[in-house]
Amino acid sequence: MMTLVWPWLLILIPLPLLLRRWLPAQVPARQAALKTPFLDDFGSDPGYIVGSERRWPLWLAGCAWLCLLLAAARPQWLGEPLEQAVSGRDLMLAVDVSGSMQEEDFLLDKQRVDRLTAIKQVAGEFIMRRAGDRLGLILFGTQAYLHVPLTFDRKTVQTLLGEAFIGITEDEPKTSIGDAIGLAIKRLQDQKDASRVLILLTDGANTAGELAPLKAAELAAEHRLKIYTIGIGADEILVRSLFGTRRVNPSVDLDEKTLTAIAETTGGHYFRARNTEELERIYQMLDQLEPVEKDKQYFRPRSELFHWPLGLALMLAGLIAAGRLRWS
């Protein structure tokens, strides 16, 4: 249906009539009259012409005035009520983009991909399921920085996660887990009434930054920030060399002890993702541990319509101006 934001402006409709009635009339300028004894030769009644000229601009001006007031009242079209779930949860993702994340020990559609590509796929689907949560994204390597501030726009978070690349935050392949947690605390500490959650994904140990991971975990616990940590990387892959095929552990640098301590300190959990299937199951478990709230709000989409009466008013004003030029 259509509605007016400021309908009280319509009380100004009789304003031109009141001004015409109460303001003094303009005194016509005195000009020399040209007397013609052969007025009948003009073939029409001058009084009729003058009367017509004065009537139609007034009618057009009145219509233009009504259109202007209607535009000022801001007509809007209200759509059907739409349901929107709101959870009151602030959920931040911290993703490791250090050089070690380029290790290709994950499979997607039977093709070997690097760890970051697998995270983009699985975490992207997780993001789209979090309707009602405010989501944010932190990328960390040698440094940690906020890639996406908290927002309800899940599509934007998913898109910007997909645009992240290995080495975006670093000059050398190091990992600053503690700084990533500290940045999450800073961004979430002002959200007093929200449930605050951080999901941290890494494949290594803390080798850079100013804040130690365990100290950062203690600060997170003080600010009631729950942290779920996920260790990324396979336990074993086959590597071919000149001396044949050998088995190596690509996750030898993964500090599971510290990641477990971080999660336990903040009331979260530590998970281990050795392949894409395990990573998908972890995110499904996170959906269960941090379920989307069912509290619902409704809103009606609004479309502004003021430009239609405003355009009509301008068109009528143009007709009045053209008429005055014609008869002048």
C-alpha positions, 0 to 999 in steps of 0.5 A, a space after each residue: 500500500 501507499 503511505 505518506 511519511 509527513 502527511 501533516 504537510 497537506 494542511 498547507 493546501 489552502 495557503 495560496 488561497 489565504 495569501 490571495 485573500 489576505 495580502 493586498 492586491 498588486 497595483 497595476 502599472 499605469 501605461 498609455 492606452 491605445 484607442 482604436 476605433 476599429 476594435 471589431 476588425 480584430 474578430 474576437 472579444 478581448 475580454 474573453 481572451 484576457 479571461 482565458 489567459 488568466 484562468 488556465 495558468 491559475 489552474 496549472 499553478 494550483 495543480 503544481 502546488 498540490 504536486 509539490 506538497 504531495 512530493 514534500 509529504 514523501 509518498 512511499 510504497 510499502 511492500 509485504 512484511 518480510 521476516 528477519 531472524 535476529 540472534 544478537 550474536 557477534 561472530 568474528 572469523 579470524 583466518 590465517 593467510 600466512 605462507 604455510 597456507 599454500 600447502 596443497 593437502 586438501 581436496 575439493 571436487 577430487 582436485 588438490 587445493 591449498 588450505 586457504 582455498 578449502 577454507 574459503 569454500 567451507 567457511 563461505 557456506 557457513 557464513 551464508 547459514 548464519 542468518 541473524 548474526 553480525 559477522 566480521 572477518 580478520 586476516 592475519 599473517 605477520 600482522 593482523 588486520 580487520 578485513 570486514 567489520 561487523 555486519 549483517 551483510 553475509 554476502 559481503 563477508 563471503 565475497 571478501 573472504 573469497 578475495 583474500 589471498 596468501 601473503 596479503 598481510 605479510 612481508 615474511 611468512 610468519 603468524 601472529 595468532 595473539 594479535 588476531 585475538 587481541 584485534 577481535 577483543 578490540 572490535 567486540 568489547 563494546 558490544 555489551 548485550 551481544 554474545 561474542 564468538 571468535 572462530 580462529 583458523 590456523 595451520 601453525 604456531 605464533 611466530 610474530 606479533 606483540 601479544 602472546 596467544 595465552 595472554 590474549 586468551 586470558 584477556 578474551 575470557 575477561 571480556 567474555 569472548 568465546 574462542 573456537 580454534 581450528 587447526 588446519 592441515 593433513 597429518 601425512 602426505 606423499 612427496 615424490 623426489 629423486 630418491 622415490 616417494 616418502 611420507 611427510 607431515 605438513 602440519 609439523 608446525 601446528 601448535 595444537 597445545 596452544 590452540 587447545 589452551 586458548 579454547 579452554 581458557 575462553 570456554 570454547 573448543 579446539 577442532 582438528 581439520 585434516 581434510 575437507 570433510 572434517 572441516 565441513 563437519 567442524 562447521 556443522 558442529 559450530 552451527 550446533 554449538 552456537 545455534 542461530 536464534 529464532 527470535 524474529 523481526 519483521 520489516 516492510 521494504 519501502 520504495 520512495 515515490 516523491 519523484 513522480 509528483 515532483 516531476 509533474 510539478 516541474 512539468 506544469 511549471 514549465 507549461 506556465 512559463 511557456 504560456 507567459 512567454 507566448 502571450 508576453 
